[in-house]
Amino acid sequence: MKVDPESLGTPIDARLPQPVTLSWPERTSSVYKRVNIEITGNISGASTSQEVWRVQGDDTSTPGSQYRWKLRGGILAAVVTEDCTGTGTDILFLSDAGETCIVPVGILDLAAPAGSEITDGIYRFDLGVGMLSRKPGNALLASANDTIGNGVIRITGVVWGEEVSL
């Protein structure tokens, strides 16, 4: 009896899960920091921005216990969870101790209502070999240049890189 191959249906391997390509950080990073923070008020300085990554030690520590972060990449989402009451437009960014923009995260309406997306979905960035903090002990912060009043912005995701000993 001759069997028509098309009458047998789909081959078994076509019904199995197929390979999927995922974009994930390169494997040379040794630190993966979960980010789940809320920022509010005046988010323009080191004392009022929210910490994303803090390394041990500072520039007054003894050599060997001083560390700097080396940011290589991240995947973040930012959304307004309580109405912002500022005026104008600003940029939400990751900063080196509140001084320098390292990575812009999204454009921010300082009077945005709750539910507004700042990152327009998921924001992914790759800094290749990485960017080193300016001084030992500096924190990587979520910052902007102005105030959102009583509003609240939630940032969640993961950043990766290394902690470099000096």
C-alpha positions in Angstrom: 0.0 0.0 0.0 1.4 3.4 -1.0 1.0 6.3 1.4 0.8 9.9 0.2 3.3 11.9 2.4 1.0 15.0 2.4 -1.8 13.0 4.0 0.4 12.4 7.1 0.1 16.0 8.3 2.8 18.2 9.7 6.2 16.6 10.5 6.8 16.2 14.2 9.7 18.7 14.3 7.5 21.5 12.9 5.2 21.1 15.9 8.0 21.4 18.4 9.0 24.8 19.8 11.3 26.5 17.4 14.5 28.4 18.3 13.9 32.1 19.2 16.6 34.8 19.2 16.6 36.8 22.4 18.5 40.0 22.9 20.2 39.9 26.3 23.4 41.4 27.7 26.8 40.1 26.7 28.3 37.7 29.2 31.3 39.8 30.2 29.2 41.9 32.7 29.6 40.7 36.3 26.9 42.9 37.9 23.1 43.0 37.1 21.1 45.5 39.1 17.4 45.3 39.3 15.7 48.7 39.1 12.4 49.3 40.8 12.3 52.9 42.0 9.9 55.9 42.3 11.0 59.5 41.9 9.1 62.6 42.8 9.5 66.3 43.4 12.6 68.1 42.2 14.7 65.4 40.6 17.5 67.6 39.3 20.3 67.0 41.8 22.3 64.2 43.5 20.4 64.7 46.8 16.9 64.6 45.2 17.5 62.0 42.3 16.8 58.3 42.9 19.6 55.8 43.2 19.8 53.1 40.5 23.3 51.7 41.4 25.6 52.4 44.3 29.1 50.9 44.5 31.1 50.3 47.8 33.6 52.8 49.0 34.2 56.5 47.9 37.0 58.7 46.9 38.1 59.1 50.5 38.4 55.3 51.1 41.7 53.6 51.1 43.0 52.3 47.7 41.8 48.8 47.1 38.4 49.6 48.6 37.4 52.2 46.1 35.1 51.2 43.3 33.5 52.8 40.3 30.6 51.4 38.2 31.1 50.7 34.5 27.6 50.8 32.9 27.3 48.6 29.8 23.6 48.5 29.1 20.1 48.2 30.4 16.4 47.6 29.8 14.1 50.1 31.4 10.5 51.2 31.4 9.3 54.5 33.0 5.7 55.5 33.6 3.9 58.3 35.5 1.9 56.7 38.4 0.6 60.0 39.9 -0.1 63.2 38.1 2.9 65.4 37.7 2.4 69.1 38.5 5.4 70.8 36.9 5.4 72.9 33.7 7.2 72.4 30.4 9.2 69.4 29.0 12.4 67.8 30.3 14.5 64.7 29.7 14.6 61.8 32.1 18.1 60.4 32.2 20.6 58.2 34.1 23.3 60.4 35.6 26.7 60.2 37.2 26.0 61.5 40.8 23.4 63.9 39.4 26.1 65.8 37.4 26.3 64.3 34.0 23.8 62.7 31.6 25.0 59.2 30.9 22.0 57.8 29.0 18.8 59.7 28.1 15.8 57.5 29.0 12.9 59.4 27.6 11.2 62.8 27.1 9.2 63.9 30.1 6.1 66.2 30.2 6.5 67.8 33.6 2.7 68.0 33.8 2.0 64.4 32.6 -1.1 62.7 33.9 -0.9 59.3 35.6 -0.5 56.5 33.0 1.7 58.4 30.7 4.6 56.4 29.3 8.0 58.2 29.3 9.9 55.4 27.6 7.2 54.6 25.0 7.3 51.0 26.0 10.5 49.2 26.9 13.8 51.2 26.4 16.9 49.2 25.8 20.4 50.6 25.6 23.9 49.2 24.9 27.0 51.1 25.7 29.4 48.5 24.3 32.5 48.2 26.4 30.8 50.6 28.9 31.1 54.0 30.5 33.0 54.4 33.8 31.7 56.7 36.6 33.7 59.9 37.0 34.7 59.3 40.6 34.9 56.3 43.0 31.8 55.9 45.0 29.6 57.9 42.7 26.0 56.6 42.4 24.2 56.0 39.1 21.0 58.0 39.5 17.7 58.6 37.7 17.5 62.4 37.2 16.0 65.2 35.2 16.7 69.0 35.2 13.5 70.2 36.8 10.6 69.3 39.1 7.5 67.1 38.6 5.9 68.6 41.8 3.8 65.9 43.6 3.9 63.6 40.7 5.5 60.1 40.8 7.4 58.3 38.1 8.1 54.6 38.5 11.2 53.2 36.7 11.6 49.4 36.5 14.0 47.1 34.7 17.6 46.0 34.9 21.0 47.6 34.3 24.3 45.8 33.9 28.0 46.3 33.9 30.9 45.9 36.3 32.2 47.3 39.6 35.8 48.3 38.9 38.3 48.3 41.8 40.9 51.0 41.9 
